[in-house]
Amino acid sequence: MMQMRYARLTIYLILATILLLAGSVAADHEDVTEEDQGVFHGWGTGPMIIVAIFVYWALAIPIGLLVYTDASERRMDANRWLMWTMVPFIGLAAVPLYVRARREHPRVDVFDPWAEGDRLEAAKLAECESS
């Protein structure tokens, strides 16, 4: 039973690493020159996440079948394992995408007095220049 626990933990760590890497590739692939993008040239972030999902499925289904050894319940347990682990791992793949989005579009406070002052000053300058 203890070996099964370690096997699952190892599988979770491998899948988490793969999906974090897939998410970081999706987050950073637009910064690379066209020649370096290769097969991913012109792909948006959405298709890259879909690729990460398919990579997860391609790895999780056979690994899930290998982890569960009871032949009668193997398919049901593997499907349950796949279903319950997919959501957190897809969330892990989205972390680098979220970080990049926050870097490119930082949150703006609802009321920022400095920004409000700059806007008023810019409006006054524009009014003076137009007169």
N, C-alpha and C positions, 0 to 999 in steps of 0.2 A: 504494500500500500504506500509505503514511503517513497519507493522508486517511482510510482505513478505520479505522486505529487511533484517530485523533482523534474520528471519528464514534462509535465504540464508547465511548470514554472519556466523551464528552459525554452519550451515552445513559445510561451507568451513573450519572453524576452526577445527571441529571434524575430517574431512577428512585429513586435513594437519597434524594433530597430529598423526593420525593412520598411515599415510604413512611415516612420519618421524620416527616413532617407527619401522615400518617394514624395513625401510632402515637401521636403526641402528642395528637391529637384523641381517640383511644381512651382514652388515659391520663387526660385532663383533662375529658372530657365529663360526668362525674358531678358535678364541682364547679360546673357551670353551673346556673342556675335553670331550672325547667321551661319557662318561656316562651322562653328563649334557646336551648334545645336543638333546637327545631324538629323536623325529621324524625328526629333521633337520640334523641328523648325515649323513655326506657324501655329503650334498648338497653344490653346488657351489653358487656363488653370483648370477649368471644368473637365476637359478630357484627361488631364493628368491625374485628377482625383479618381476618375473612372478607371484609369489604368491601375492606380493603387488598389482599388477595390478588387479588380480582377486578379491582381497579383496575390492579394490576400486570399481570395477564394481558391486560387490554384494551389496555394500552400496549405491552407487550413483544412481543406477537405481530405487530402491524403494523410496529413499529419493526424487529423482527428480520427481517421479510420485506423491508423497505426496505434494510437494511444489506447483505444478501447479494444480489448482482445476477445471479449465474449461475443461469439459469432451471432447468437440469436438477437442480441440487443445492440450490436455494433452500429448499424445504420441509424437507429433512433437516437442513440447517445451522441454519435458524431454530428448529426443534424442539430441536436439541442446545443452541443458545444459550439458549433459554428454560429448558430443564431445568437447565443448569449455573449459571445466574445467579439462579434463583428462590430457592434456599435462603439465600444470603447476604442478599438483599434482604428476605426475610421476617424474617430474624434482625434486620436493621436496624429493621424496623417494631416489633419486640418490645422494643427498647432502652428507649424511654420508658416502656413498661408495666413493665419490670423496675425502672426507677428509682423509679417511683411505688410499686410493691410494697415496695421496700426502705425508702422513706420512711415508709410507713404501718405496716409491720411490721418494725422493725429486728431484726437477728439478736441472739439472746441467747447469751452464752457458756455453755458446758456447766456450768462452775462459776464463779459470780460471788460472791466472799465477801461483798461489800456487800449484794447481794440476799439472800443466805442469812442474814446478820445481821438485815436488816430483816424477813424472814419469821419468824425466831425471836422477835424483839421483838414483832411483831404477834401471834404466837401467845400469848406471855406476857401481853400486854395483854388479849387476848380471854379468857384463862383467869382473869385477875384480875377482869375485869368480870363474868364469869359467876358468880363465887363470891360 
